[in-house]
Amino acid sequence: MGVFPPAKCPQCGAATDRFTQSELLIPADRIDEVIRACWKVTYGLYLVCSRDGDRVNGQVCNTIFQVTSDPPRVAAAIGRANFTHELIARSGIFAVSILGRDDHRMVRRFGYRSGREFDKFKGVPVREAENGCPVYGEAVGYLECAVVRELSADVGTHTLFVCDLTGGGMIAGGEPLTYAHYHEVRAAERAGAGKAGD
């Protein structure tokens, strides 16, 4: 069990009261401080969408990064319990939509509910990438990815999928949304909601 244990074990379904606490390298009284510092590492926020036959899903991801320029490759860390992970692991393909600075509603739509129980794409402008995966139609730009299985790695709660780029391009352009900016806006919204209730 880590800092943020899931509601149940993704492999056997056991409840959290059956978990055992693993030793953390971070002292318990400093976890919040370390997490706040992690938010300052410059990440973008992206939609990662995959398909396996007729099954399609997408999720928010803040860990997409270029690993080589020749050949052009990126890596994506995807939670093993996620439906999107299941599709990527089976099909070996996905598309990354680069969210714009004001695309906060896409983070909420694709980041807080499972695609196993909710159609995340309903009412969202979507186009299909050449690899067949959905791309957000108002994204800054997008990347098409083919997993290089021998370079990918199980890193515990996530799989680090290393991918060859097979396509992509710009869509709407503009400034990309960062993880830090998203947290700043959320904090301001929470502060405003607190004042409204006073």
LOTORZA-73032 format. One record per residue (C-alpha): residue in three letters; x, y, z. Coordinates in steps of 0.1 Angstrom, whole numbers, padded with zeros to 4 digits, always signed. Layout:
BEGIN
AlaXYZ...
//
This chain:
BEGIN
Met+0000+0000+0000Gly+0014+0034-0010Val+0005+0070-0002Phe-0027+0068-0022Pro-0041+0032-0019Pro-0070+0023-0042Ala-0105+0016-0028Lys-0098-0021-0035Cys-0070-0043-0049Pro-0070-0041-0087Gln-0059-0077-0089Cys-0079-0097-0063Gly-0106-0071-0053Ala-0096-0071-0016Ala-0108-0041+0005Thr-0083-0016+0019Asp-0085-0031+0054Arg-0068-0062+0040Phe-0038-0042+0027Thr-0004-0042+0044Gln+0015-0010+0048Ser+0048-0010+0028Glu+0076+0011+0042Leu+0078+0045+0026Leu+0111+0063+0021Ile+0094+0096+0029Pro+0087+0103+0066Ala+0049+0104+0073Asp+0050+0140+0085Arg+0066+0152+0052Ile+0044+0134+0027Asp+0021+0164+0020Glu+0051+0187+0015Val+0068+0162-0009Ile+0035+0159-0029Arg+0032+0197-0032Ala+0068+0198-0045Cys+0060+0171-0071Trp+0032+0193-0084Lys+0058+0219-0093Val+0077+0194-0116Thr+0067+0207-0151Tyr+0042+0182-0165Gly+0016+0187-0192Leu-0019+0173-0190Tyr-0030+0151-0218Leu-0058+0128-0230Val-0045+0093-0237Cys-0070+0073-0258Ser-0068+0038-0271Arg-0089+0012-0287Asp-0091-0026-0290Gly-0115-0035-0317Asp-0148-0018-0308Arg-0138-0010-0273Val-0126+0026-0269Asn-0115+0046-0238Gly-0095+0076-0228Gln-0080+0090-0196Val-0061+0121-0184Cys-0024+0115-0180Asn+0003+0139-0167Thr+0033+0116-0176Ile+0039+0118-0213Phe+0075+0127-0223Gln+0098+0124-0252Val+0126+0099-0246Thr+0145+0099-0280Ser+0145+0122-0310Asp+0160+0097-0335Pro+0139+0077-0338Pro+0112+0099-0323Arg+0098+0081-0292Val+0077+0090-0262Ala+0068+0073-0230Ala+0036+0072-0211Ala+0030+0060-0175Ile-0005+0045-0173Gly-0021+0031-0142Arg-0024-0007-0144Ala-0060-0007-0129Asn-0073+0017-0156Phe-0095+0006-0185Thr-0072+0026-0209His-0042+0005-0197Glu-0061-0027-0206Leu-0068-0014-0241Ile-0032-0003-0247Ala-0018-0035-0233Arg-0040-0055-0258Ser-0038-0033-0289Gly-0004-0017-0285Ile-0016+0016-0298Phe-0029+0049-0284Ala-0032+0086-0293Val-0022+0115-0271Ser-0042+0147-0273Ile-0023+0178-0259Leu-0048+0198-0239Gly-0051+0235-0242Arg-0046+0259-0212Asp-0084+0263-0208Asp-0094+0226-0212His-0101+0221-0175Arg-0135+0205-0183Met-0117+0177-0203Val-0096+0169-0172Arg-0127+0166-0151Arg-0146+0145-0178Phe-0118+0121-0185Gly-0100+0121-0152Tyr-0126+0113-0125Arg-0148+0084-0137Ser-0140+0051-0153Gly-0149+0044-0189Arg-0161+0010-0179Glu-0192+0027-0165Phe-0195+0060-0184Asp-0192+0071-0221Lys-0165+0098-0217Phe-0168+0107-0254Lys-0205+0116-0255Gly-0208+0152-0267Val-0171+0157-0270Pro-0157+0167-0304Val-0136+0138-0315Arg-0117+0129-0347Glu-0100+0096-0354Ala-0063+0093-0358Glu-0048+0072-0385Asn-0042+0044-0360Gly-0079+0044-0352Cys-0077+0059-0318Pro-0098+0089-0307Val-0083+0124-0307Tyr-0099+0154-0290Gly-0110+0176-0318Glu-0101+0209-0300Ala-0067+0198-0287Val-0035+0219-0292Gly-0021+0189-0311Tyr-0018+0152-0310Leu+0006+0122-0313Glu+0000+0087-0325Cys+0019+0060-0306Ala+0028+0024-0312Val+0041+0006-0281Val+0076-0009-0283Arg+0069-0038-0259Glu+0105-0048-0254Leu+0113-0013-0241Ser+0083-0009-0219Ala+0084-0017-0182Asp+0062-0026-0152Val+0070+0001-0126Gly+0045-0011-0099Thr+0012+0006-0100His+0018+0018-0136Thr+0032+0005-0168Leu+0057+0027-0186Phe+0048+0023-0222Val+0077+0033-0245Cys+0064+0041-0280Asp+0074+0049-0315Leu+0056+0079-0329Thr+0037+0070-0361Gly+0019+0102-0367Gly+0005+0134-0352Gly+0003+0171-0358Met-0013+0204-0347Ile-0050+0209-0343Ala-0060+0242-0326Gly-0025+0253-0315Gly-0021+0276-0285Glu-0007+0272-0251Pro-0008+0237-0235Leu-0023+0230-0201Thr+0002+0223-0174Tyr-0003+0203-0142Ala+0008+0232-0121His-0016+0256-0137Tyr-0045+0231-0133His-0038+0229-0096Glu-0036+0267-0092Val-0070+0270-0109Arg-0085+0242-0087Ala-0072+0258-0056Ala-0087+0292-0066Glu-0121+0275-0073Arg-0121+0258-0039Ala-0112+0290-0022Gly-0140+0308-0040Ala-0165+0281-0031Gly-0155+0284+0005Lys-0161+0322+0005Ala-0195+0317-0012Gly-0206+0295+0016Asp-0196+0318+0044
//
